[in-house]
Amino acid sequence: MASILVEDHAARGVRTVDGTEYRAKVVVSNANAYDTFHKMMDEREYLKDHLARLDGFSVSLSSFQGFLGLKKDLIREVGTTDSEIFCETGYDSEENYNIAGEKKAYRAEKERMADVLIRRVEAKLLPGLSKAIEVKEIGTPLTNVRCTRNYRGAIYGWDETLENSMPRRLSQRTPINNLYLAGAWTQPGHGYGAVIPSGLQCFATIMGDWGRA
């Protein structure tokens, strides 16, 4: 894992996995906040209050994904023009959301779970889906960890709780001087609509701080 070079409680650059060091006046971490402070630097004593705060936050759920390559254009056959469809099994979306976040057993059953999802989509939206599949790739929370390095495969960073949402979410500024955060683990929140502005907000914060320097 790459590391952040810290001297006198201030970020001075980064060290890559192969040991190459790059010095910088400012370091922006787009990595998950847990690893940024727990694993990418050795400042545990100095950051003990900050780490205790992080350890008090819950982490968002992960996800199970199925990527299908089809032999025929079922979307056109059905006639749907929607680009994103949420298919619920009942009227209590909050209950379904919570159940999806608790199913860890599917890590060893991804093919079975994929078939369950395919059958549901086939019954509700795309008749003939099973027979039209040419390529099938399945992603689990472990896939998220491997591909994104997000802590526990979280897809939204921290949970959006009252204690950690909007202005209460982690600031772009950190207790380590010259180190800033961008991404779903910091303000303003998770999802494309928040993560992209997070980068802009981080840049504005840096320019504001260094403009006063």
N, C-alpha and C positions, 0 to 999 in steps of 0.2 A: 504494500500500500504506500502511496506517496505520502509525504509528510510536509508540514509547514515549519519553516525555520523561524524560531522565536528566540529573541534576545532581549533581556530586560523587559519581559512581558509585552513585547512588540513584535509583530510579524515582519520578517526581513527578507522573505523569499520562500521558495519551495524546493523540495528534493524529490525527484522522480523515483520510480521503482528501481531503475537501473543505477541510481546513485548520483545522477547529474543534478547539480544545484543551479538554480536561477535566482539571483538577487533582485529584489523589487522594493519600491517604496510602499506599495499597496498590494495586498493579497485579497482576492475575492474567492470565497469558497462556494461553489455550486454543489458540493458534495452534501450528503445528508448531515444534518446538524449533530446527530449523535456521534458519528465517526469523526467529524471535524474536531470536536472537543475531547472525545474520549480516546481516539486512536491516532490522530494525525499530529499530535503535539504532546509534550510531557510537561504539563502545567497543572497537574492535579491539585496540588496544595493551593496554588494561587487561585484556581478556578473552583474550589470546593463548593462555594455557595452557588455558583452558576451551574455546576454539574448536578448538584442536589435539586435545583429547579428543573433541569432537563429530565432528570430521572423521575420527577413527579408527573410528567406529561404522559398521556397514553398515545400510542402510535396508531395511525389509521389502518384500516384493513388492507389486505393485499388483493390479488385478483386471480381468477382462473380464466384463461383466454383460449379461444379456438379460432385458428386461422384456416379458412377453407378456400381451396381453388376448385372452381366448378367447371364441368364440361359444357354447361349451357347457361344462358342468361335468365335465371329464374326471377330476378328482380324485374326485368322488363316484362316477363310473362305475367307476373302478378300485377304489374302496373303501378307499384309504389314509387313515389318520387321523394320519399324521405331519405335523408342521409344518415340519420341516427334514430334507432328505434329501441325503446325500453319495453321489454315484455315481462309483465308481472303475472304471478300465479294467483294473486288475490288482490284485495283492496287495501291491505295494510302494508304499504311500501316500506315503512320503518322496520316492521318485523322481518321482511325479506332481506333488507339491508343488513340487519344484525345477524341473521342466520348465515348469510354469505361470508361474513367476517369470522365466523367461529369454526368453519369446516376445515380442520387441518388434515383430516384423514384422507382427503382426496389427493394429497401429494403422492400417495402410493397407488392411487386409482384413477389417474388422469384420463386414461382411455375410456373407462366406464363413465366418468363424469362428463367427458366430451360427448359421448353418445347420448347421455341424458339431455344435455343442452341441445344437441342437434335434433333429437326427436321433438323437443318442445317447440323449437323454431319451425320444424316441419309441420307440426300440427296447428300452430297458430298463424304462421306467416307464409312459409315457402313450401307448398306441397311438392313432393318429389326430391327434396333436398338430399336425402341419404344416398339415392342412386346417382345423383349428379356430382358427387364429390370425387375429384381427381387427386387432390393433394390435401393432406390434413396435418397441421402442426399445432401442438398443444403447449401452452405456457402455464406454469404454476407459480406460486409465490417464490419457489426456489429459482425459477427462471428469472423472475424479477430481480432477485438478489444477485444472480450471476451477471445479468445484462446491465443493470442500472446501479448496482452496489447500494441501493437504498436499504436502510436498516429494516430487517424483517420483511423485505419486499414491499414495503408500504408504497401505495400508489398516490397518497395525498399528503405525505409527510406526517406531521402531528395530526391527531384528531382535532377537528374543529369544535372545541369545547368552549364554554364560557370563559375558562381561565386562559385559553390560548386561541383567540380568534381576533381578526382585524387588528385594532391598535394594541391589543394585549399579546399578539403573536410576537415571536422573537424579532427584535429590531435588526436592521441591516448592520448596525454598529454592534461590536462585540466587546467583552471585557479585555480582549487582546488588542492593543493599539495597532492601527493600520490593517486589521483584519476585518473584512466585511462579509456578509452573507447574501446570497441570492438564491431564489428557487422556492420550492413548495414548503420548505421548512421555516421560512421567515415571512415577513409581511409582504404583501397583504393577505396571502392565503394560498390555497391549492387550486389545481386545474389550470388549463391554458389561459383562461381569462385573468388569472391572478399571477401566474408565474412569469408571463411576459412583462407585465408592469413591474414585477419585482426587480427585474434586471434594470429597468429604467429608473426605478426608485433608488436602487443601490448606486447607480452611476451618479444620480443627482446628489445623494448623500455624500459620496466621495468628493465630488466637485465642491460641494458646500464646505466640507471640512478642510480640504486642501486649499480652497480659495481664501480661507481665513488664516491659513498658516503663514 
